[in-house]
Amino acid sequence: MFRAGAFDQLKQNATKARIPFYGSYTESDPVKIVVEGVDTFKKENCDLI
């Protein structure tokens, strides 16, 4: 289920908590977003994904 504003709310909360965030306004495939996000965080040497 999609809720308008959920992406922005999650991004804002993560930023306030200083938690790295990955998402997409244009991609609708959640699997693709996760794969890209995990790759991004691995490249940034994040300890926890």
GUFI-497940 format. One record per atom (N, C-alpha, C, O): z, y, x; residue number from 1. Coordinates in Angstrom, 3 decimals. Layout:
<nodes>
<node w="Z" v="Y" u="X" num="NUM"/>
...
</nodes>
This chain:
<nodes>
<node w="0.000" v="-1.181" u="0.837" num="1"/>
<node w="0.000" v="0.000" u="0.000" num="1"/>
<node w="0.000" v="1.240" u="0.879" num="1"/>
<node w="0.746" v="1.305" u="1.856" num="1"/>
<node w="-0.806" v="2.199" u="0.553" num="2"/>
<node w="-0.925" v="3.445" u="1.299" num="2"/>
<node w="-0.171" v="4.548" u="0.577" num="2"/>
<node w="-0.295" v="4.713" u="-0.636" num="2"/>
<node w="0.608" v="5.299" u="1.337" num="3"/>
<node w="1.314" v="6.442" u="0.750" num="3"/>
<node w="0.906" v="7.684" u="1.524" num="3"/>
<node w="1.106" v="7.769" u="2.736" num="3"/>
<node w="0.336" v="8.639" u="0.817" num="4"/>
<node w="-0.076" v="9.890" u="1.452" num="4"/>
<node w="1.112" v="10.538" u="2.140" num="4"/>
<node w="2.187" v="10.661" u="1.554" num="4"/>
<node w="0.917" v="10.949" u="3.378" num="5"/>
<node w="1.973" v="11.617" u="4.125" num="5"/>
<node w="2.853" v="10.682" u="4.923" num="5"/>
<node w="3.651" v="11.148" u="5.736" num="5"/>
<node w="2.738" v="9.376" u="4.724" num="6"/>
<node w="3.593" v="8.427" u="5.436" num="6"/>
<node w="3.340" v="8.471" u="6.941" num="6"/>
<node w="4.282" v="8.427" u="7.732" num="6"/>
<node w="2.093" v="8.556" u="7.330" num="7"/>
<node w="1.742" v="8.622" u="8.747" num="7"/>
<node w="2.368" v="9.858" u="9.391" num="7"/>
<node w="2.987" v="9.769" u="10.451" num="7"/>
<node w="2.203" v="11.001" u="8.744" num="8"/>
<node w="2.763" v="12.245" u="9.283" num="8"/>
<node w="4.282" v="12.195" u="9.353" num="8"/>
<node w="4.876" v="12.677" u="10.318" num="8"/>
<node w="4.901" v="11.625" u="8.356" num="9"/>
<node w="6.360" v="11.529" u="8.323" num="9"/>
<node w="6.858" v="10.625" u="9.456" num="9"/>
<node w="7.817" v="10.967" u="10.149" num="9"/>
<node w="6.219" v="9.492" u="9.639" num="10"/>
<node w="6.603" v="8.577" u="10.702" num="10"/>
<node w="6.404" v="9.216" u="12.075" num="10"/>
<node w="7.256" v="9.092" u="12.954" num="10"/>
<node w="5.287" v="9.892" u="12.249" num="11"/>
<node w="5.002" v="10.567" u="13.523" num="11"/>
<node w="6.042" v="11.647" u="13.797" num="11"/>
<node w="6.530" v="11.763" u="14.921" num="11"/>
<node w="6.381" v="12.425" u="12.799" num="12"/>
<node w="7.372" v="13.485" u="12.950" num="12"/>
<node w="8.745" v="12.909" u="13.310" num="12"/>
<node w="9.413" v="13.432" u="14.202" num="12"/>
<node w="9.168" v="11.858" u="12.641" num="13"/>
<node w="10.462" v="11.232" u="12.925" num="13"/>
<node w="10.499" v="10.643" u="14.329" num="13"/>
<node w="11.508" v="10.765" u="15.023" num="13"/>
<node w="9.417" v="10.010" u="14.752" num="14"/>
<node w="9.359" v="9.436" u="16.097" num="14"/>
<node w="9.413" v="10.539" u="17.153" num="14"/>
<node w="10.087" v="10.392" u="18.172" num="14"/>
<node w="8.715" v="11.626" u="16.915" num="15"/>
<node w="8.712" v="12.738" u="17.861" num="15"/>
<node w="10.105" v="13.349" u="17.980" num="15"/>
<node w="10.564" v="13.635" u="19.086" num="15"/>
<node w="10.770" v="13.547" u="16.864" num="16"/>
<node w="12.135" v="14.097" u="16.883" num="16"/>
<node w="13.089" v="13.202" u="17.661" num="16"/>
<node w="13.980" v="13.691" u="18.354" num="16"/>
<node w="12.902" v="11.886" u="17.545" num="17"/>
<node w="13.770" v="10.917" u="18.217" num="17"/>
<node w="13.289" v="10.622" u="19.647" num="17"/>
<node w="13.885" v="9.810" u="20.354" num="17"/>
<node w="12.214" v="11.288" u="20.057" num="18"/>
<node w="11.612" v="11.089" u="21.387" num="18"/>
<node w="11.190" v="9.641" u="21.613" num="18"/>
<node w="11.406" v="9.068" u="22.681" num="18"/>
<node w="10.590" v="9.076" u="20.590" num="19"/>
<node w="10.069" v="7.711" u="20.645" num="19"/>
<node w="8.542" v="7.799" u="20.706" num="19"/>
<node w="7.927" v="8.459" u="19.868" num="19"/>
<node w="7.927" v="7.136" u="21.693" num="20"/>
<node w="6.459" v="7.156" u="21.755" num="20"/>
<node w="5.860" v="6.630" u="20.449" num="20"/>
<node w="6.383" v="5.691" u="19.848" num="20"/>
<node w="4.769" v="7.240" u="20.026" num="21"/>
<node w="4.160" v="6.911" u="18.746" num="21"/>
<node w="2.665" v="6.724" u="18.926" num="21"/>
<node w="2.028" v="7.474" u="19.665" num="21"/>
<node w="2.105" v="5.734" u="18.259" num="22"/>
<node w="0.664" v="5.533" u="18.256" num="22"/>
<node w="0.216" v="5.286" u="16.827" num="22"/>
<node w="0.834" v="4.504" u="16.105" num="22"/>
<node w="-0.831" v="5.935" u="16.427" num="23"/>
<node w="-1.383" v="5.738" u="15.099" num="23"/>
<node w="-2.772" v="6.337" u="15.022" num="23"/>
<node w="-3.275" v="6.876" u="16.008" num="23"/>
<node w="-3.384" v="6.248" u="13.874" num="24"/>
<node w="-4.734" v="6.762" u="13.706" num="24"/>
<node w="-4.924" v="7.299" u="12.284" num="24"/>
<node w="-4.536" v="6.668" u="11.301" num="24"/>
<node w="-5.524" v="8.469" u="12.213" num="25"/>
<node w="-5.872" v="9.038" u="10.906" num="25"/>
<node w="-7.157" v="8.422" u="10.361" num="25"/>
<node w="-7.389" v="8.430" u="9.152" num="25"/>
<node w="-7.990" v="7.889" u="11.251" num="26"/>
<node w="-9.315" v="7.451" u="10.821" num="26"/>
<node w="-9.468" v="5.941" u="10.712" num="26"/>
<node w="-10.259" v="5.461" u="9.900" num="26"/>
<node w="-8.724" v="5.180" u="11.515" num="27"/>
<node w="-8.866" v="3.712" u="11.493" num="27"/>
<node w="-8.060" v="3.131" u="10.337" num="27"/>
<node w="-6.897" v="3.485" u="10.146" num="27"/>
<node w="-8.679" v="2.242" u="9.569" num="28"/>
<node w="-7.992" v="1.647" u="8.421" num="28"/>
<node w="-7.554" v="0.200" u="8.668" num="28"/>
<node w="-6.804" v="-0.368" u="7.874" num="28"/>
<node w="-8.020" v="-0.390" u="9.765" num="29"/>
<node w="-7.667" v="-1.780" u="10.079" num="29"/>
<node w="-6.352" v="-1.803" u="10.863" num="29"/>
<node w="-6.319" v="-1.388" u="12.021" num="29"/>
<node w="-5.265" v="-2.287" u="10.239" num="30"/>
<node w="-3.969" v="-2.268" u="10.914" num="30"/>
<node w="-3.928" v="-3.112" u="12.183" num="30"/>
<node w="-3.208" v="-2.772" u="13.122" num="30"/>
<node w="-4.683" v="-4.198" u="12.227" num="31"/>
<node w="-4.698" v="-5.045" u="13.424" num="31"/>
<node w="-5.311" v="-4.283" u="14.597" num="31"/>
<node w="-4.804" v="-4.346" u="15.717" num="31"/>
<node w="-6.376" v="-3.583" u="14.343" num="32"/>
<node w="-7.030" v="-2.804" u="15.402" num="32"/>
<node w="-6.091" v="-1.703" u="15.919" num="32"/>
<node w="-6.032" v="-1.454" u="17.123" num="32"/>
<node w="-5.371" v="-1.058" u="15.025" num="33"/>
<node w="-4.425" v="-0.009" u="15.423" num="33"/>
<node w="-3.324" v="-0.603" u="16.299" num="33"/>
<node w="-2.956" v="-0.015" u="17.316" num="33"/>
<node w="-2.802" v="-1.752" u="15.915" num="34"/>
<node w="-1.734" v="-2.390" u="16.698" num="34"/>
<node w="-2.237" v="-2.775" u="18.084" num="34"/>
<node w="-1.564" v="-2.512" u="19.081" num="34"/>
<node w="-3.406" v="-3.390" u="18.156" num="35"/>
<node w="-3.955" v="-3.812" u="19.448" num="35"/>
<node w="-4.156" v="-2.593" u="20.354" num="35"/>
<node w="-3.796" v="-2.629" u="21.531" num="35"/>
<node w="-4.722" v="-1.526" u="19.815" num="36"/>
<node w="-4.939" v="-0.314" u="20.605" num="36"/>
<node w="-3.610" v="0.306" u="21.023" num="36"/>
<node w="-3.472" v="0.780" u="22.151" num="36"/>
<node w="-2.639" v="0.306" u="20.125" num="37"/>
<node w="-1.333" v="0.872" u="20.430" num="37"/>
<node w="-0.617" v="0.092" u="21.514" num="37"/>
<node w="-0.049" v="0.690" u="22.428" num="37"/>
<node w="-0.632" v="-1.227" u="21.433" num="38"/>
<node w="0.009" v="-2.058" u="22.455" num="38"/>
<node w="-0.664" v="-1.833" u="23.806" num="38"/>
<node w="0.017" v="-1.707" u="24.824" num="38"/>
<node w="-1.980" v="-1.781" u="23.823" num="39"/>
<node w="-2.707" v="-1.514" u="25.074" num="39"/>
<node w="-2.318" v="-0.155" u="25.650" num="39"/>
<node w="-2.109" v="-0.022" u="26.856" num="39"/>
<node w="-2.222" v="0.845" u="24.789" num="40"/>
<node w="-1.846" v="2.189" u="25.227" num="40"/>
<node w="-0.452" v="2.194" u="25.838" num="40"/>
<node w="-0.243" v="2.765" u="26.908" num="40"/>
<node w="0.496" v="1.563" u="25.168" num="41"/>
<node w="1.870" v="1.556" u="25.662" num="41"/>
<node w="2.005" v="0.729" u="26.941" num="41"/>
<node w="2.819" v="1.065" u="27.802" num="41"/>
<node w="1.230" v="-0.338" u="27.084" num="42"/>
<node w="1.244" v="-1.116" u="28.324" num="42"/>
<node w="0.761" v="-0.266" u="29.484" num="42"/>
<node w="1.343" v="-0.298" u="30.568" num="42"/>
<node w="-0.318" v="0.507" u="29.257" num="43"/>
<node w="-0.852" v="1.372" u="30.299" num="43"/>
<node w="0.146" v="2.454" u="30.698" num="43"/>
<node w="0.145" v="2.914" u="31.839" num="43"/>
<node w="1.004" v="2.862" u="29.750" num="44"/>
<node w="2.032" v="3.872" u="30.011" num="44"/>
<node w="3.315" v="3.251" u="30.550" num="44"/>
<node w="4.314" v="3.944" u="30.739" num="44"/>
<node w="3.286" v="1.933" u="30.800" num="45"/>
<node w="4.443" v="1.195" u="31.325" num="45"/>
<node w="5.686" v="1.344" u="30.480" num="45"/>
<node w="6.781" v="1.511" u="31.017" num="45"/>
<node w="5.540" v="1.288" u="29.175" num="46"/>
<node w="6.682" v="1.345" u="28.281" num="46"/>
<node w="7.470" v="0.041" u="28.389" num="46"/>
<node w="6.885" v="-1.039" u="28.467" num="46"/>
<node w="8.785" v="0.145" u="28.395" num="47"/>
<node w="9.644" v="-1.025" u="28.526" num="47"/>
<node w="9.721" v="-1.828" u="27.222" num="47"/>
<node w="9.868" v="-3.049" u="27.247" num="47"/>
<node w="9.622" v="-1.147" u="26.111" num="48"/>
<node w="9.769" v="-1.783" u="24.812" num="48"/>
<node w="8.633" v="-1.335" u="23.907" num="48"/>
<node w="8.372" v="-0.141" u="23.756" num="48"/>
<node w="7.967" v="-2.307" u="23.310" num="49"/>
<node w="6.849" v="-1.982" u="22.421" num="49"/>
<node w="7.166" v="-2.551" u="21.058" num="49"/>
<node w="6.371" v="-2.408" u="20.129" num="49"/>
</nodes>
